[in-house]
């Protein structure tokens, strides 16, 4: 979901430093910090593997980006990119990237973070993008999320993989990466002059940035309306868009064998009570059978119809009736009856 995550697509072969905005397709710098772009097509100090910060082969392909995660006077550089689509509220995603410390860095950090925004950021600063700075931005942003660490990012030969999982708010259209902490708040290891008090530099290469959809995040004992499982009038057959929603439910149950699921079918207020009871049972049954066909153990699923007794919208409009023709589900912990 990250456009040009490997930095392979470019507008121009890099010839000048501070060139990410102009040369790399889709990528830009959200602040006055001057992020760099490296490509093996370059015959300048922005080449690959040799460049002005040392030597580094790409993690894959022929290009990567470079930026300061630590520098004197809180100078910072960031990169941002539009996503291929807006993230779905309540769904889980995994952000992964690879970094390598440049050979000419004075030290290493263990602070790398990410922020998602509704619109592109454009902040007139060369310093760190703090949480307060983001709150005052002209677009909605998430809180800063740090990548988990096991130590300093100090490998100058190989690429280090960073990753975290997150649940989307539903407005995220852009990704911003960098160190969002000040020098005082950053864990910095000076590998060149550890006895001196002077602030050094930590410059990193970035490559192969990806964001992967993992599916919805479900809570136990909470009622969910299945996405896209709104039935046509007087029908109980599943529409094509419903299949992905049900596959998400199945995958989640597959990963959590201690859970079972209860399916409930519902109708609108048109038709007799007896007919609606039958129709709602058919709707719940069609969803249950689809999950069973995918591979879910039938002992982990129950289905029931409620007719029109539990409407979501009581107004007598076509839109309200469409909402009420639905299927809901609740996940609960599966207790073994013969422990």
N, C-alpha and C positions, 0 to 999 in steps of 0.2 A: 504493500500500500504506500510505500515511499517511492516517489518518482525519482528515477535516476539514482537509486541508492548506492550504486557502485561507482558513480561519477564518470561513467564511460562516455556518456553523451555530452558533447561540448559545442558551443557556438563558435569559439575560436581557439586555436591551439595557444596555450599560455606563453606569453613572452615577457610579461611584467608581473612583479609581486603585487599582492593585495588585489587580485584579479578575479576572485570567485564570482562576484556579481555579474561580470561581463562574459566570462568564459564558460562556466559550468551550466549546463542546461538545468533549469528549474530551481537551482540553488541560489541563495542570496545571503547577505549578512544583515541581521536585523538591527545592528548598532553601527557606530562609527568605527568599530574594530575592523581591521582589514584582513579578513581571512584569505588564505592562499589556495590556489588550485594547481595540482601537479599532473602532468601527463607525459607519457613516453614520446609523444610527438614533438615535444618542446626541445629546442636546441639551446635553451638558455638555462639559467639556474633553477628553473621550475620543471626540470626534467624528471624522469623516472628510469632507473632507480637513483641516480645521482642528482642532488639538488643542493640548494644553499644551506639546508639544515642537516645534510649528511647523506647516507645511503639507505634506501629502503625499497625493496620490491613490493608491489601491490599485494594485498591479500588475495585479490583476484583481478583479472582484467589488466588494464594498462594505466589506471589513474587513481588518484585519491585526493582528499583535501587536507589542509594543514592549518592549525590554529594554536594560539597561546591559551593554555588553561591557567597559567600563573605567570605574572610579570610585575615589575616594579610599579608602584603607585596604583595598584589595583587595575592595571590595564587588562582588558579581556577581549577575546574574540569569540564569535558565535556563528553558527550556520543555521539556516532555516529552509524548509522545503514544504510545498503543498502536498497533501496526501491525495491519493487517487479518488477518495470519497470521504464524506463525513462519517465519523465513527458512530456506531449505534449505542444509544444510551443503555447502560446495564450490561453491555457485552464486554468480554475479556479480550485483551490483546497482549502480544509479547513484542517488546521492542528489543532489538539486538543490533549491536555494532561491534566493530573491531578497531582497536587503537594500537599504536606503537609509538614509543617515546623516541624523539629524534636524537641523533647522536650528539648534536651540539647543544643539547639542553644542559643547564646547570643542575637541575634537580628533577624530582618527580612528585606527583600529587596522587591522592586517592579520592579526589572529588570531581565527579562527572555527573551532570544532571540533564534532565529533559523537561520541557514545558510544551504543552499543546495549546494552540490558540484558535479562535474562530476566524480571525483575519490575520494577514501578515503583520508582523511587528515592525515598527520603524521608530527606534528610540534614539534620541540625540545624546549619546553618551559613549565614552570609550572605557568606562568602568564596568563593574559587575552589574548584571541585571538581578537586583535583589527582589525579594518577594514584594516589598513595598513599591518598588519601581514597576513591577508587573501589575500590581493592583491599580496603579494610576494610568496604565496604558489605555489607549482608546479602543481596545478590543478585549473581549472576554478571554481569560487564560485559566489554565489549571494551576494548581499549586506545583511548585518545583518538586520533582521526584528524583531522588538520587539513585544511581546504580549501586547495588550491593557490592561491597568490597571485601577482599581477604588480605589486602596489603597494598603497597604503593604500586602504581602503574609504571614500573621502571625497566621493562624489557625493551631494549633498543634493537634487538635482532628479530624477534618473532612478534606476531600480532596477538594481542590479548582480547578475548571475547568478553563483552559486557552485555548483560541482559536483565530485564525485569518485566513482570506482568502487571497489567493495570486494568481497571474497569472504567470504561468511557462514560463521560457525562452526557454526551450526545451532541456537542457543538464543535468538537475538535476537527479542524480542517488543515491545520499547519503544525509542523514539528520544529522545535527550536532546541539545539544542543549546545552545551558548553559547561563551564564552571560558573555557577550562579552565586558563589561565595566570595567575600572579600579576601585579601591576603591574610588578614588576621584570623578569619574563620576557616581558612583552607589548611588541610594537613599537607605540609610541604616538607620533603626530604631533600636537603641540599647535599648533592653527591660530589660537588666540586670543591667548595670551600665551606665545610660544615662549621668551622670555628669562627667565621666572619658573620657579621650581622647584616651584611648587604643583601638586598632582595635579588634573587636570581630569576631565571627563566625556565619554564617547563613548556616545551612545544611538542605537540602531538600530531601524528598523521591519523586520519579517519578513513575507513573504507567499509564497504558492504553493509550499509545501514538498512534494516528491514523492520517492518511492522506487520505482524501476522495475526489474523483473526483466530481466536480460540473458542469462540462461542459465548452464549449468555452466561451470566453469573446468577445462579439460582439459590434462594434461601429455603430452608426447610420450613414447612408449615405456613407457607405464604401462597396466596392464590395468584396464578398467572393466567392471562388470556393468551392463547397461542397466536403468534403473529401470522397473519395472512390466512388464518383458518376461519374466515367469515364465509358462511355458506350462502349460496344463491337461494332464493326463495323456493321452499318446498323441495329442497335437495339435501342429500347427505353425502354426496361424493366429494372427495377432496379436490380443491383447485390446485394447479401446478405450483403456485408460489408457496403453498403450505408445506411442500416436501422438505425444503431447507430448514424451516422452523422445527419440524419434527425430527429431522436428522440431528439438529443441535441438541434437542432434548435427549435423544437416544445416546449421543456421544457423551453427554454429561452423566447419564445414568450408568453408562458403560465404565466411566472412570470412577464412579462412586457406587460400588456394589452394595453398600450398606443402606441404599435408598430404594424406596418403592414409590410408585406414582399412582394417583387417583385421578381419573379423567371424568369430567362432567360435561354433558351436552346441554345446550339451551336453544330455545326457539324465540321467535317474535310472538306477538299477541294475536296473530291471524290464525284462524283455524280452531277446531274444538280442542278441549283439554285432552281428550283421549288421543286424538291424532297427534297433538304436540308432544305428548309423553312418548309416543312411539317414535316420532321423528327425532326427538332429542336423544333417545337411546341409540338410534341408528347413527347419529352424528358422533356420539362418544365412542360407539363401537367401531366406527370406521377409523378413528384416530388410534384407538387401542390396537386394532388389527394391523395398522401400518407399522406401529412400533414393534409389534411381535414379528412381523415379516422382516423387519430390519435385524432382528436377532434378540430382542428383549425377552427374557423369560416371562412366560404368561403368569407365573406366580408373583411377579413383581408389579403387576398392573391390574387395576380394577376400573370399571367404567359404569356410569350411571347417567340417566336422563332426568332433567328437571322441568321439561316443558317450558312454559313461559312464566314460571313462578318466581324466577330470580332475574328480572331485567336489569341491565346496566343503565338504561335510559328509559324513563317512563313516559316521555313525550311521544305522542302518536304521529311521528314523522317517518318518512322513508329512511332517513339517516339513522334514527334511533332504532328502527327495526333491523337495519343492517348490523348495527353493533350487537344487538341482542341475539342474532343468529351466530352463535359462537361456541367454542370449546375452551374450557378452562382446565387447569391441572394444579395439583398440589403434591409436592414431594415430601415424604416423611421418612424417618429412619426405619429401616427394615429390621424387625426383631425376629430372631429365630425362635420358632415355637418349641423347638426341641434342643435347648442349649446343652 
